[in-house]
Amino acid sequence: MRILVTGASGFIGKSLCRRLQDTEILRVMRASDNRSNCIVIDDIAADVDWSRYFIGVDVIIHLAALAHDSLLDASEDYIKKVNEFATLNMANYAKRAGVKRFIFLSSIGVNGCKSDVPFKFSDVPAPHDFYSQTKLDAEARLEEMLLGSGTDFVIIRPPLVYGPGVKANFHSMLRWVARAIPLPLGGIKNNKRSLVYVENLVDLVRVCIEHPAAANQIFLVSDGEDVSTRDLLLRAAQSLGVKSRLLNVPPKLLGIAGRFLGKKGIEQRLCGSLQVDIEHTKQILDWAPPYSIEEGLLRTADWYKQGSI
């Protein structure tokens, strides 16, 4: 089997390629690492002719996307090109080339940014920003383009992904906890948030490569256990081997401060709930997350202690 992976040099892509190392992989990257199976595409949002790259490819796993800080400087037009145009351009060439399956990594943001009850794969989408709207638009047009074409699609919507190599807010959290910085977040103990350890996500992608029941399905994924902000910080401290220093500031005060400072989005991520229901994923694929959240945090903490900057 020949598999093509976009975003192969990214956080998730590296883990996936390691997991699939016994398979023939074509890795799409922005810069070469001098390996023969590397395809250099400087800008995936450009009008790329994929025909020569898709010859003999059985499965495409499309991970490439804007993330974290890169979103801050990107125009809405460019975000749309990366998330929607690039995805559909690849899918069109995949259909022509007879690729058997196209796996698209979307986002739980398609469902929304908060939930009083766990999101389900079948919920009516409620994208909360332009980025997640473009992900939804890509999903819809991907289904329209590929359904009945001979090329199956699989859509996966993960929540926050963490693990060795993680960046942005989760990395900042590890740094704060490791340095024993007092955090006014000890009172946030009644919210519930779903996370997914990168190796759990990668394992689901691996299953979706060949599982016949994955064809033309949407899957939600998580570690299978939801945590409050307080619980996450306590577990992170334990994994890092440091003492937690949490101040019990009432969440309502944090919310007022967040709105006052124009940081309503951060307030929601810290104080609000966002849960996903993965029963459909587990039942359809006979799958369960192979790693617990404790194992995921411990491995992430070990990576951090070994020299993360």
C-alpha positions in Angstrom: 0.0 0.0 0.0 1.2 3.5 -0.8 0.1 6.4 1.4 0.6 10.1 0.8 0.6 12.3 3.9 0.4 16.1 3.7 1.7 18.1 6.7 4.2 15.3 7.3 6.7 17.6 9.0 4.1 18.9 11.5 3.3 17.9 15.0 0.7 15.3 14.1 2.3 14.4 10.8 5.6 13.3 12.4 3.8 11.0 14.8 1.7 9.5 12.0 4.7 8.9 9.8 6.5 7.2 12.7 3.5 4.9 13.2 3.3 4.1 9.5 7.1 3.6 9.0 6.6 0.0 7.8 4.4 1.3 5.0 5.4 3.1 1.8 4.8 6.7 2.6 5.1 9.8 0.4 5.6 12.8 2.7 4.4 16.2 1.5 6.5 18.9 3.1 7.4 22.6 2.6 11.1 21.8 2.7 13.1 18.7 1.8 14.8 16.6 4.5 16.9 14.8 1.9 14.9 11.6 2.0 13.7 10.1 -1.3 10.1 9.8 -0.3 9.8 13.6 0.3 7.6 15.8 -2.0 8.3 19.5 -1.6 5.3 21.8 -2.0 6.1 25.3 -0.9 2.5 26.5 -0.8 -0.2 23.9 -0.7 -2.8 26.6 -1.2 -1.4 27.2 -4.7 -3.0 25.6 -7.8 -0.9 22.5 -7.5 -1.0 19.8 -10.2 -1.0 16.6 -8.1 -1.3 14.2 -11.0 2.2 12.9 -11.0 2.4 12.6 -7.2 -0.8 10.5 -7.0 0.3 7.8 -9.4 -0.1 4.5 -7.5 -1.3 6.1 -4.3 -3.9 4.1 -2.4 -4.7 6.5 0.5 -4.2 10.2 1.0 -4.1 11.6 4.6 -4.6 15.3 4.4 -3.2 16.9 7.6 -1.8 20.2 6.3 -3.4 23.3 7.7 -2.7 26.6 9.3 -2.2 26.4 13.0 -1.7 28.5 16.1 0.4 31.6 15.5 0.3 31.2 11.7 -3.5 32.0 11.9 -2.8 35.4 13.4 -1.1 36.7 10.3 -3.2 35.0 7.7 -5.9 36.7 5.8 -9.4 35.2 5.5 -8.7 34.7 1.8 -5.6 32.6 2.5 -7.2 30.6 5.3 -10.0 29.7 2.8 -7.4 28.7 0.2 -5.5 26.4 2.6 -8.5 24.8 4.2 -11.0 24.6 1.4 -9.4 25.2 -2.0 -6.3 23.0 -1.3 -8.4 20.2 0.1 -10.8 20.1 -2.9 -8.0 20.5 -5.4 -6.3 17.4 -3.9 -9.6 15.5 -3.8 -10.3 16.3 -7.5 -6.9 14.9 -8.5 -7.4 11.9 -6.1 -10.7 11.0 -7.8 -9.1 11.2 -11.2 -6.1 9.1 -10.1 -8.3 6.4 -8.6 -7.1 6.9 -5.1 -9.2 4.5 -2.8 -9.6 6.8 0.2 -9.1 10.4 1.2 -8.8 11.1 4.9 -9.3 14.7 6.0 -8.3 16.1 9.4 -11.0 18.7 10.2 -11.7 20.3 13.6 -14.2 20.0 16.4 -14.6 23.7 15.9 -17.0 22.6 13.1 -19.4 21.6 15.9 -18.9 24.7 18.0 -16.7 26.2 20.7 -18.7 25.2 23.8 -21.1 22.5 24.8 -23.3 21.9 27.8 -23.7 18.3 26.5 -21.1 16.3 24.5 -20.9 17.0 20.8 -21.9 14.1 18.5 -20.8 13.4 15.0 -24.4 13.9 13.8 -25.1 17.2 15.5 -26.0 20.2 13.3 -22.7 22.1 12.7 -22.2 25.4 14.5 -18.8 26.7 13.5 -17.7 29.5 15.8 -15.2 31.4 13.6 -14.0 31.8 10.1 -11.4 29.1 10.4 -13.9 26.4 11.5 -16.4 27.6 8.9 -13.8 26.9 6.1 -13.3 23.5 7.6 -17.0 22.8 7.5 -17.2 24.1 3.9 -14.3 21.8 2.9 -16.1 18.9 4.5 -19.4 19.6 2.7 -17.8 20.0 -0.7 -15.5 17.0 -0.1 -18.6 14.8 0.5 -20.3 16.3 -2.6 -17.3 15.7 -4.8 -16.4 12.1 -3.7 -19.6 10.4 -2.7 -20.2 7.7 -5.2 -17.0 8.4 -7.1 -15.0 5.3 -6.2 -12.8 7.4 -3.8 -14.1 7.1 -0.2 -13.7 10.0 2.2 -13.2 9.9 5.9 -13.5 13.1 8.1 -12.0 13.3 11.6 -12.8 16.1 14.0 -10.3 16.3 16.9 -10.5 18.6 19.9 -7.2 20.0 21.3 -4.3 17.6 20.4 -1.4 17.3 22.8 1.7 15.2 23.1 5.5 15.4 22.5 6.1 18.3 20.1 3.0 20.2 21.1 3.2 24.0 20.8 1.0 27.0 21.5 -1.2 27.1 24.6 -0.6 23.6 25.8 3.2 24.1 25.7 2.7 27.4 27.6 0.7 25.5 30.2 3.5 23.0 30.7 6.0 25.8 31.1 3.9 27.6 33.7 3.3 24.4 35.7 7.0 23.3 35.5 8.1 26.7 36.8 5.7 26.5 39.7 4.1 29.8 38.6 1.0 30.5 40.7 -2.1 30.2 38.5 -5.5 31.7 39.4 -7.3 28.7 37.9 -7.9 26.4 40.8 -11.5 27.4 41.0 -12.3 26.1 37.5 -13.3 22.6 38.6 -16.8 22.2 37.2 -16.1 22.5 33.5 -15.4 19.4 31.3 -13.1 19.4 28.3 -12.2 16.7 25.9 -8.5 16.3 24.7 -6.8 13.8 22.5 -3.3 12.5 22.9 -1.5 12.6 19.6 -0.9 8.9 19.6 -4.6 8.2 20.1 -5.4 10.4 17.1 -2.7 8.7 15.0 -4.1 5.3 16.0 -7.5 6.3 14.8 -6.1 7.5 11.5 -4.3 4.2 11.1 -7.5 2.3 11.6 -9.3 4.5 9.1 -6.8 3.7 6.4 -8.2 0.3 5.7 -11.3 -0.3 7.8 -14.2 -0.8 5.4 -16.8 0.7 7.8 -14.8 4.0 7.8 -15.9 4.8 4.3 -17.8 8.1 3.9 -18.0 8.6 7.7 -17.4 11.5 10.1 -15.6 10.6 13.4 -15.0 12.5 16.6 -12.0 11.5 18.7 -10.8 12.0 22.2 -8.9 10.2 25.0 -12.3 9.0 26.3 -12.1 10.9 29.6 -12.9 14.6 30.1 -11.2 16.8 32.6 -11.8 20.2 34.3 -9.2 22.9 33.9 -8.2 22.4 37.6 -7.9 18.6 37.1 -5.7 19.0 33.9 -3.3 21.3 35.7 -3.1 19.0 38.7 -2.4 16.0 36.5 0.2 18.0 34.5 2.0 18.9 37.7 2.0 15.3 38.8 3.4 14.2 35.4 6.1 16.8 35.6 7.0 15.8 39.2 6.4 19.3 40.6 4.1 20.8 43.2 0.9 22.4 41.8 0.4 26.1 42.8 -3.3 26.9 42.0 -5.1 29.8 43.4 -8.9 29.4 43.9 -10.1 32.5 42.1 -13.9 32.1 41.3 -14.4 31.5 37.6 -17.0 34.3 37.4 -14.2 36.8 38.3 -12.0 35.3 35.7 -14.8 35.7 33.2 -15.3 39.3 34.0 -11.5 39.9 33.7 -11.3 38.1 30.4 -14.1 40.2 28.9 -12.7 43.4 30.3 -9.3 42.6 28.7 -10.9 41.6 25.4 -9.9 37.9 25.9 -13.3 36.3 25.8 -11.9 33.4 23.7 -9.3 32.6 26.3 -12.0 32.8 29.0 -14.1 30.3 27.2 -11.2 27.9 26.7 -10.3 28.0 30.4 -13.7 28.2 32.0 -16.1 26.6 29.5 -16.9 23.0 28.6 -16.2 21.3 25.3 -16.9 17.6 25.3 -17.1 15.1 22.4 -19.0 11.8 22.3 -16.9 9.1 20.7 -19.3 6.2 21.0 -20.1 6.3 17.2 -16.3 6.1 16.5 -15.8 3.2 18.9 -18.8 1.3 17.7 -18.3 1.7 13.9 -14.6 0.9 14.0 -14.5 -1.4 17.1 -11.9 1.1 18.3 -10.9 2.5 21.7 -8.1 5.0 22.6 -5.0 2.9 23.3 -3.6 5.4 25.8 -5.1 6.9 28.8 -4.9 10.6 29.5 -2.4 9.8 32.4 -0.2 8.0 29.9 -0.5 10.8 27.4 0.4 13.5 29.9 3.3 11.5 31.3 4.8 11.0 27.9 4.3 14.7 27.1 5.9 15.7 30.4 8.9 13.4 29.8 9.4 15.1 26.4 9.2 18.5 27.9 11.7 17.7 30.7 14.2 16.4 28.1 14.8 19.8 26.6 11.7 21.4 25.2 12.2 25.1 24.8 
